[in-house]
Amino acid sequence: MIDEIRRRFAALRCNADFWSLRFVEESCETFWVRKNVPQPWSVSIDRGVMASVYAHGGYGYAATADTSSRGVRSVSRL
């Protein structure tokens, strides 16, 4: 997965003074008890991409959970 994200990031171009892309992936495991009854174990994974851009004296930020090629391109069009 990470190699594919790297490839997508490398294909992007931007004319801004400064720009960066950040990929984040977090996993969470949850187990809890309600009224002394164990609830099912759950695992969740959150992924996303965030773009930061500085251009013409201002900053812009955008983010998406769509890590496909189309999603990465859309977040990079600030």
Secondary structure, DSSP 8 states (H G I E B T S, - for coil): -HHHHHHHHHT----SSEEEEEEEEEEEEE--EETTEE---EEEEEEEEEEEEEETTEEEEEEES--SHHHHHHHT--
